[in-house]
Amino acid sequence: MTNFASLLLAVAAIFNFGGFAWAVRGHFVSARMPLGMKVVSALSVIGFLGYLLDIGNATVPPWRIAIAFGLQALAGGLFLWACAATRRTRPEMAFSRSEPTLLFKTGPYRFVRHPFYSSYFMFWLACTLATTSLIVTVITVLLIMIYTAAALREQSIFLKSAFKPQYEADQKTTGLFWPRLLLLSRK
């Protein structure tokens, strides 16, 4: 990988990771950090350090670099869009035990029910593509599994709340992590 490509990927990753880290306390709300978030935070720091250590040393084909950079850009854009859509009423932190008080329907929530998790998926997939690090790959898989468990848990909470009818209607038009294809969502 060229030094310039390494630098671009490192800067994009630092920007995204910094935003994610800020959001833990600066955007999401929670009386205290839930255990699940502590695990996510610890794994994320280890994975990110592994990424930074490997990024300049990895021999990665140019197509992977291009896809990784595109994913980093998409992850950052989606994350900022989700933050903007939720800035007035900030969402609960992942693994929070609070009952839902609002169902977001603006910004990226018009297309996916969990845009923050989607941005994290893209970020970690980009990190995996841009390196040859086994640690980054393993942590990516673990984090995707944890984020998926968190999203399914949140879905279950919504389906047991007063928001059940709205959430069920939302499920028919929006994807969990990725937008639904219009052809597949029409009946």
DOVO-267682 format. One record per residue (C-alpha): residue number from 1; residue in one letter; x, y, z. Coordinates in Angstrom, 3 decimals, always signed. Layout:
BEGIN
> i	aa	X	Y	Z
> NUM	A	X	Y	Z
...
END
This chain:
BEGIN
> i	aa	X	Y	Z
> 1	M	+0.000	+0.000	+0.000
> 2	T	+1.327	+3.438	-0.796
> 3	N	+2.109	+5.851	+1.999
> 4	F	-0.521	+8.262	+0.668
> 5	A	-3.261	+5.589	+0.669
> 6	S	-2.232	+4.532	+4.187
> 7	L	-2.387	+8.124	+5.361
> 8	L	-5.822	+8.699	+3.797
> 9	L	-7.221	+5.535	+5.357
> 10	A	-5.688	+6.351	+8.741
> 11	V	-7.132	+9.890	+8.693
> 12	A	-10.582	+8.619	+7.662
> 13	A	-10.489	+5.982	+10.400
> 14	I	-9.311	+8.459	+13.051
> 15	F	-12.123	+10.833	+12.079
> 16	N	-14.745	+8.067	+12.302
> 17	F	-13.390	+6.446	+15.446
> 18	G	-13.107	+9.842	+17.129
> 19	G	-16.735	+10.568	+16.292
> 20	F	-17.848	+7.193	+17.593
> 21	A	-15.876	+7.686	+20.830
> 22	W	-17.303	+11.195	+21.303
> 23	A	-20.861	+9.912	+20.806
> 24	V	-20.579	+7.433	+23.684
> 25	R	-20.713	+10.318	+26.153
> 26	G	-21.444	+13.362	+23.999
> 27	H	-24.485	+12.156	+22.078
> 28	F	-26.046	+9.027	+23.539
> 29	V	-27.716	+9.195	+26.936
> 30	S	-27.467	+6.774	+29.810
> 31	A	-27.256	+7.132	+33.586
> 32	R	-24.233	+4.845	+33.511
> 33	M	-22.406	+2.915	+30.837
> 34	P	-24.051	-0.509	+30.405
> 35	L	-21.790	-3.582	+30.527
> 36	G	-22.392	-4.293	+26.837
> 37	M	-21.072	-0.841	+25.948
> 38	K	-18.005	-1.397	+28.106
> 39	V	-17.278	-4.590	+26.159
> 40	V	-17.862	-2.804	+22.826
> 41	S	-15.596	+0.056	+23.905
> 42	A	-12.767	-2.251	+25.001
> 43	L	-12.939	-4.354	+21.829
> 44	S	-13.116	-1.197	+19.708
> 45	V	-9.978	+0.299	+21.251
> 46	I	-8.047	-2.948	+20.770
> 47	G	-9.285	-3.319	+17.191
> 48	F	-8.545	+0.301	+16.340
> 49	L	-5.011	+0.122	+17.725
> 50	G	-4.472	-3.090	+15.730
> 51	Y	-5.748	-1.307	+12.638
> 52	L	-3.423	+1.674	+13.102
> 53	L	-0.438	-0.600	+13.698
> 54	D	-1.141	-2.673	+10.579
> 55	I	-2.419	-0.059	+8.123
> 56	G	+0.975	+1.036	+6.818
> 57	N	+2.484	-2.444	+6.818
> 58	A	-0.270	-4.381	+5.086
> 59	T	+0.125	-5.569	+1.513
> 60	V	-3.422	-5.118	+0.328
> 61	P	-4.648	-5.037	-3.293
> 62	P	-5.714	-1.612	-4.607
> 63	W	-9.343	-2.690	-5.025
> 64	R	-9.571	-3.431	-1.290
> 65	I	-8.055	-0.036	-0.503
> 66	A	-10.610	+1.693	-2.733
> 67	I	-13.535	-0.183	-1.174
> 68	A	-12.179	+0.442	+2.334
> 69	F	-11.898	+4.170	+1.692
> 70	G	-15.424	+4.250	+0.242
> 71	L	-16.774	+2.398	+3.274
> 72	Q	-14.953	+4.787	+5.640
> 73	A	-16.550	+7.743	+3.834
> 74	L	-20.013	+6.146	+3.897
> 75	A	-19.638	+5.209	+7.571
> 76	G	-18.703	+8.752	+8.529
> 77	G	-21.463	+10.296	+6.435
> 78	L	-24.141	+7.981	+7.788
> 79	F	-22.948	+8.501	+11.360
> 80	L	-23.094	+12.308	+11.012
> 81	W	-26.519	+12.084	+9.375
> 82	A	-27.824	+9.902	+12.220
> 83	C	-26.362	+12.327	+14.799
> 84	A	-28.055	+15.256	+13.048
> 85	A	-31.399	+13.400	+12.977
> 86	T	-31.202	+12.669	+16.712
> 87	R	-29.532	+15.810	+18.064
> 88	R	-32.686	+17.285	+19.625
> 89	T	-33.765	+14.079	+21.314
> 90	R	-30.663	+12.017	+21.869
> 91	P	-31.039	+8.229	+21.766
> 92	E	-30.292	+5.866	+24.598
> 93	M	-26.909	+4.185	+24.648
> 94	A	-26.787	+0.614	+23.354
> 95	F	-27.694	-1.994	+25.962
> 96	S	-29.622	+0.563	+28.005
> 97	R	-32.476	-0.886	+29.998
> 98	S	-34.752	+2.155	+29.571
> 99	E	-38.157	+1.926	+27.962
> 100	P	-38.393	+3.666	+24.573
> 101	T	-39.790	+7.192	+24.639
> 102	L	-39.552	+7.927	+20.920
> 103	L	-39.362	+6.186	+17.568
> 104	F	-37.056	+8.065	+15.203
> 105	K	-38.489	+8.513	+11.701
> 106	T	-36.360	+11.266	+10.128
> 107	G	-32.983	+11.346	+8.415
> 108	P	-31.503	+7.885	+7.845
> 109	Y	-34.224	+6.363	+10.028
> 110	R	-36.520	+6.693	+6.998
> 111	F	-34.442	+3.918	+5.409
> 112	V	-32.963	+1.829	+8.244
> 113	R	-33.963	+1.280	+11.839
> 114	H	-30.379	+1.211	+13.177
> 115	P	-28.238	+3.661	+11.174
> 116	F	-25.647	+4.028	+13.938
> 117	Y	-24.983	+0.284	+13.910
> 118	S	-24.894	+0.343	+10.106
> 119	S	-22.182	+3.003	+10.223
> 120	Y	-20.184	+0.943	+12.723
> 121	F	-20.491	-2.140	+10.474
> 122	M	-19.149	-0.203	+7.498
> 123	F	-16.311	+1.238	+9.568
> 124	W	-15.135	-2.133	+10.851
> 125	L	-15.544	-3.815	+7.474
> 126	A	-13.388	-1.036	+6.000
> 127	C	-10.751	-1.615	+8.686
> 128	T	-10.751	-5.329	+7.917
> 129	L	-10.441	-4.772	+4.167
> 130	A	-7.582	-2.291	+4.554
> 131	T	-5.382	-4.557	+6.670
> 132	T	-4.179	-8.111	+6.920
> 133	S	-4.591	-8.108	+10.702
> 134	L	-6.183	-11.207	+12.187
> 135	I	-6.996	-9.236	+15.360
> 136	V	-8.901	-6.592	+13.388
> 137	T	-10.802	-9.304	+11.504
> 138	V	-11.744	-11.199	+14.676
> 139	I	-12.796	-8.013	+16.458
> 140	T	-14.856	-6.952	+13.438
> 141	V	-16.757	-10.251	+13.532
> 142	L	-17.268	-9.994	+17.311
> 143	L	-18.473	-6.402	+17.121
> 144	I	-20.896	-7.143	+14.288
> 145	M	-22.320	-9.990	+16.372
> 146	I	-22.616	-7.735	+19.444
> 147	Y	-24.215	-4.871	+17.489
> 148	T	-26.667	-7.310	+15.923
> 149	A	-27.579	-8.679	+19.365
> 150	A	-28.079	-5.109	+20.628
> 151	A	-30.299	-4.219	+17.664
> 152	L	-32.418	-7.354	+18.090
> 153	R	-32.735	-6.629	+21.815
> 154	E	-33.858	-3.062	+21.059
> 155	Q	-36.327	-4.397	+18.499
> 156	S	-37.776	-6.749	+21.099
> 157	I	-38.168	-3.862	+23.552
> 158	F	-39.986	-1.748	+20.949
> 159	L	-42.296	-4.650	+20.107
> 160	K	-43.273	-4.907	+23.796
> 161	S	-43.823	-1.163	+24.206
> 162	A	-46.541	+1.339	+23.353
> 163	F	-44.648	+1.881	+20.071
> 164	K	-45.411	-1.650	+18.835
> 165	P	-47.866	-0.611	+16.053
> 166	Q	-45.548	+2.094	+14.717
> 167	Y	-42.512	-0.174	+14.937
> 168	E	-44.290	-2.998	+13.105
> 169	A	-45.290	-0.559	+10.356
> 170	D	-41.691	+0.705	+10.244
> 171	Q	-40.398	-2.878	+9.862
> 172	K	-42.394	-3.215	+6.637
> 173	T	-40.704	-0.241	+4.983
> 174	T	-37.230	-0.004	+6.524
> 175	G	-34.431	-2.501	+6.874
> 176	L	-32.795	-3.401	+10.167
> 177	F	-29.318	-2.259	+9.040
> 178	W	-29.577	-1.795	+5.262
> 179	P	-32.311	-0.100	+3.213
> 180	R	-34.964	-2.392	+1.834
> 181	L	-35.108	-2.720	-1.902
> 182	L	-38.357	-1.118	-3.089
> 183	L	-39.232	-4.137	-5.212
> 184	L	-38.949	-6.472	-2.228
> 185	S	-40.896	-4.263	+0.175
> 186	R	-43.966	-3.895	-2.055
> 187	K	-46.730	-6.410	-1.653
END
